[in-house]
Amino acid sequence: MTKLLALSGSLRAVSMNKTVLEACIKLAPAEVDITLYNGLAGLPPFNPDLDGDNPPKKIVTLRKQIGAADGLVISCPEYAHGIPGSFKNMLDWLVSCVEFPEKPVLLINTSPQSERIIPLLMEVLMTMSARVVSNASLTLPLKGRKLDADGIARNAEFGGQLRDSLASFVDAINAV
Ligand SMILES: Cc1cc2nc3c(=O)[nH]c(=O)nc-3n(C[C@H](O)[C@H](O)[C@H](O)COP(=O)(O)O)c2cc1C
């Protein structure tokens, strides 16, 4: 069983980035288990003074979930040509932990006009020693389509691309 942790960079209740990750859960092959991380809104602001021997409980939980995953699937919006603050806050908590380096990452972008977000995330994630699987990453024109997770999964084009992307990602994880 390959275990993936899905991380949305949006806190919106009806978020396209969260929805595409829910579609991934529906499309995952039987031998792939995808869990959606739901703790982003509750993470404390990153403070190196708190990142010692006893980090906050929610950070311990986050790091455990990262450590237990064979790979991460990230779908994140672009805010003001940057990474949303709450998502960057989570990444900052992962900079110095032992669980994150070499973690395989699949990047999904739900809006082609947000052309900066993938390079921005790549820069930060590579600096954090993640293994971004670039050939599996994909951009889907979902913005404005008002599709729910079922609608994305059932759409021949979007569902097909997500399925292929997940398959390439899992192959890359298991090839090492
Ligand atoms: C504060 C804010 C800033 C944004 N800045 C950008 C931007 O710089 N470039 C862009 O392409 N979209 C920008 N957007 C649009 C979002 O990236 C877009 O609506 C995205 O699909 C929202 O994702 P969600 O549905 O998962 O919340 C911005 C949206 C907000 C709320």
The ligand as a Tripos MOL2 file, in Angstrom:
@<TRIPOS>MOLECULE
LIG
   31    33     1     0     0
SMALL
NO_CHARGES

@<TRIPOS>ATOM
      1 C1         -5.9640   37.3100   -1.5770 C.3       1 LIG1
      2 C2         -5.9880   36.6740   -2.9450 C.ar      1 LIG1
      3 C3         -4.9510   36.9250   -3.8180 C.ar      1 LIG1
      4 C4         -4.9390   36.3060   -5.0810 C.ar      1 LIG1
      5 N1         -3.8710   36.5220   -5.9030 N.ar      1 LIG1
      6 C5         -3.7900   35.8590   -7.0840 C.ar      1 LIG1
      7 C6         -2.6320   35.9890   -7.9100 C.ar      1 LIG1
      8 O1         -1.6790   36.6880   -7.6070 O.2       1 LIG1
      9 N2         -2.6080   35.2860   -9.0600 N.ar      1 LIG1
     10 C7         -3.6320   34.4570   -9.4370 C.ar      1 LIG1
     11 O2         -3.5380   33.8340  -10.4910 O.2       1 LIG1
     12 N3         -4.7520   34.3270   -8.6670 N.ar      1 LIG1
     13 C8         -4.8380   35.0000   -7.5090 C.ar      1 LIG1
     14 N4         -5.9340   34.8360   -6.7000 N.ar      1 LIG1
     15 C9         -6.9870   33.9230   -7.1380 C.3       1 LIG1
     16 C10        -6.8340   32.5330   -6.5050 C.3       1 LIG1
     17 O3         -5.5650   32.0080   -6.7120 O.3       1 LIG1
     18 C11        -7.8680   31.6220   -7.1220 C.3       1 LIG1
     19 O4         -9.1450   32.1710   -6.8800 O.3       1 LIG1
     20 C12        -7.8020   30.2170   -6.5940 C.3       1 LIG1
     21 O5         -8.5120   29.3660   -7.4400 O.3       1 LIG1
     22 C13        -8.4540   30.0690   -5.2480 C.3       1 LIG1
     23 O6         -8.3050   28.7180   -4.8280 O.3       1 LIG1
     24 P1         -9.3780   27.9970   -3.8990 P.3       1 LIG1
     25 O7        -10.6410   27.8780   -4.6910 O.co2     1 LIG1
     26 O8         -8.7800   26.6650   -3.6050 O.co2     1 LIG1
     27 O9         -9.5440   28.8320   -2.6700 O.co2     1 LIG1
     28 C14        -5.9900   35.4630   -5.4650 C.ar      1 LIG1
     29 C15        -7.0610   35.2310   -4.5630 C.ar      1 LIG1
     30 C16        -7.0520   35.8190   -3.3110 C.ar      1 LIG1
     31 C17        -8.1770   35.5210   -2.3480 C.3       1 LIG1
@<TRIPOS>BOND
     1     1     2 1
     2     2     3 ar
     3     2    30 ar
     4     3     4 ar
     5     4     5 ar
     6     4    28 ar
     7     5     6 ar
     8     6     7 ar
     9     6    13 1
    10     7     8 2
    11     7     9 ar
    12     9    10 ar
    13    10    11 2
    14    10    12 ar
    15    12    13 ar
    16    13    14 ar
    17    14    15 1
    18    14    28 ar
    19    15    16 1
    20    16    17 1
    21    16    18 1
    22    18    19 1
    23    18    20 1
    24    20    21 1
    25    20    22 1
    26    22    23 1
    27    23    24 1
    28    24    25 2
    29    24    26 1
    30    24    27 1
    31    28    29 ar
    32    29    30 ar
    33    30    31 1
@<TRIPOS>SUBSTRUCTURE
     1 LIG1         1 GROUP 0 **** ****
